[in-house]
């Protein structure tokens, strides 16, 4: 179980770093993650990285991992706009919430 906990902790650390970057660079984030033509490519690359990290996990073996990944990317995109940029939530809070929602053992369908 240690590997599982380590993976989740690392993912939360990475989500926190991403939200911190977005919070520190709101104008760059708005341009790069939302407004430019390349924003879709950036989100596709982000999705591919997540898929590579998650595709071997047993809880996704019976499901289309792309739905899960696109849901996470969409949540990051929306939460950045509605909660991070408005300062309603801090980067650490958003990362923690995402981990709790997407990786809670009770919520994973097998």
N, C-alpha and C positions, 0 to 999 in steps of 0.2 A: 504494500500500500504506500510505502515511502515514495516510490516513483510517481505514483498518481498525485500525491500531495505536492511533490516537487514541480511537476508539470503545471498544476493549477497555480501554484505560487508564482512560477515564472511567467505564466500567461497574465496573471493579475499585475505583475510588475511591468510587463510590456504594455498592457492597456493603460496603466497609470502613466507611464512615460509618454505614450501617444497623446493622452488627454492633456498632460502638462505641456507638451510641445504645442498643441492646438491652443491652449489657454495663453501661452506666452507669445504666440504668433497668430493672433486672430485674423489679421489681414491676409497673411500668406495662406492660412488655412482656408479662408473664404475663397480666395482665388484658386488655389491648387486643389482643394477637395470638393468645391462646388461649382465654380464659374467657368473654368477653362474647358476646352475640348478634351484636354488630356486628363481631366478629373476622372472620367470613366475608366481610362486606362490605369490610373493610379489605384482606383478601387478594385479593378480586376487583378492587379498585381498583389494588392493586399489580400484579396480573397484567395489567390493561388498560394500565398505563403501560409495562410491559415489552413487551407485544405491539406497542404503538404504535412503540416504538423498534426492534423487531426485524423487523417484518412485511415491510419492503422488502428485507431481506437475501436475496441470491440463494440461499444455502445452505438456506433454508427454503421455497423456491418450490414444491417437490414434496411438502411435508409439512404436516401440520396443526400450525401453530405453537402452538396451545393446549396440545398435549401437552408440548411443550418448555417452555413458560412455566409450566405447572402443576407440572412436574417441578422447575424452579428454585425456585419458591415453596415447594414441599414440602421441598426440600432445606434451604432457609433455615430453615423452621419446625423441622425435625428437628435440624439442626446447632446451632441456637440452644439448644435444650433439652439436647442430649446432650454438646455439646462447649464451647459458649460459657459457659453457666451453671455448668458444672462446672469451668471454667477449664482444661480440657484443651488448648484452642487459643485463641489471641488473635484479635481481629477481623481483623487483617491476614492472618493465616494462613488463616482460613476463606475470606475473600474471594479470596485467591490460589488456593486449592484449587478453589473453584467456577469461577473463570475457566479454570483449567487443565483441568478436567474438561469443562465445557460449551462451551468455545470453542477447544479445541485443534484445529488444522487437520486433523490426522490422524484425528480422531474424527467429524468432520462428514460425514454421509452426503449424497451428492449424487445 
